[in-house]
Amino acid sequence: MKEEKLLVEIINRKAHFQYFLDEFYEAGMQLMGSEIKSIRRGAANLNDAYCYFHNGELYVKSMYIAEYKFAAMQNHETRRPRKLLLKKSELKKLERKVREKGYSIIPYRIIIGEGRGLAKLEIALARGKKSFDKRDSIKAKDQKRDMERRGRE
C-alpha cells in the first residue's frame, strides 16, 4: 500500500504468535453498507477468522463485524462469509500453496485509507507454529523486554 494515512486499522494480534507469516496480499471485500459503517467505527474483530476457497473464489469466514445500530431492517449478520476480491493469478497461486501441507490463509488486518475510503483486508499466507516455536517466541519477547528495561536503568 502507498504511503497514505490510515483512517482505520484493525489488526489480528494473535496471528504472529500462532503462525509464521510468509507472504502478504491486499484484498478487497464485498461488504454491505451497514458493515462498512461498523468497520469505520472500529467495531470489527479478526481473532477467530480464517479464509477458505469455494468454487475457485476466496472467502473469509467468522470475521466479526458488529451490527450498525442505525441500520434498522437492512442490518447484516455479524459472522457471515464475505467474498474477497483478488486477481485471478493471485487466487491460483494462493490455492496452490494452500493445498501444500501446513499452509493456510489468515486475515491479518483491515485497513481503510484516507484516499477513496475503501476497506481492504490484508491476508497472509501462513504456516502454523508448533508449541516449541511458541515457547521460543515467548522467550525472545521476554529477553527483548529485559534488555529494554536494563537500557533505561
Sequence and secondary structure as in RCSB ss.txt:
>XXXX:A:sequence
MKEEKLLVEIINRKAHFQYFLDEFYEAGMQLMGSEIKSIRRGAANLNDAYCYFHNGELYVKSMYIAEYKFAAMQN
HETRRPRKLLLKKSELKKLERKVREKGYSIIPYRIIIGEGRGLAKLEIALARGKKSFDKRDSIKAKDQKRDMERR
GRE
>XXXX:A:secstr
  S  EEEEEE TTHHHHEEEEEEEEEEE   HHHHHHHHTT EE TT EEEEETTEEEEES EE   TT SSS 
  TT  EEEE  HHHHHHHHHHHHSTTEEEEEEEEEEESSS  EEEEEEEEEE  HHHHHHHHHHHHHHHHHHHH
HH 
